[in-house]
Amino acid sequence: MRQDTLSPAPGSKRNRKRVGRGDGSGHGTYSGRGCKGQKSRSGGGVRLGFEGGQLPLIRRLPRKRGFVNIFRTEYIVVNIDKLNIFESGSEVTPEKLVAAGIVKSIRKPIKILAEGNITYPLVVRANKFSAAAKAKIEAAGGKVEEIEHAAKAD
C-alpha cells in the first residue's frame, strides 16, 4: 500500500453548500433563508434563551440561578484509608501520593479526610486536613504537617 493510492471511503466526503451563486444552483435568490423576517437578515436571530418577549425560563425560576465563586479553592481529596499502602513510620508527601498513583497531579492542593482508619504511625504532609483526619492520624501515633501549596506543572 502506498500513500498516493489512498482515498477516502465513498460517501465520507461531501462538497460544502455554496449559497447565493445563482438560481441554477438551487440555492440562489434567498440562499435557503426563506423570505423576509429577522432570521433572513445578516446578523439576524435572537439571543440564547430569548422567548419572544415572554419572561424567559431562566428568569421564571430564581432557585435555579446562582453564581460561581471564581475565588474558590478546589482541593484533591484523599481519605485516610488510602494511606494504608505506605509502610509504618514513613513520610507521606504530595509527591509520594502522585508516585503511588493515589493522586493524578499536585497542581491542586491536597486535603486529607477521615474516611476509613489508619492503624500505624505516619508523618503526613498535605495542604489541609479535616479535624477528624488530624485526630485519627495523631491517635495512631503519627504526625500531621500542613504545607503551603505551590502550583506546579506536571
ABEGO torsion letter per residue (X at the ends): XBAAABBBBBGABBBBBBBGAEAAAGABGAGGAEBEEAAABBGBEBBBGBAGGBBBAAAABAAABEBBBAABBBBBBBBAAAAAABBBGBBBBAAAAAAAGABABAABBBBBBABEBBABBBBBBBABBBAAAAAAAAAAGBBBBBBBBBBBBX
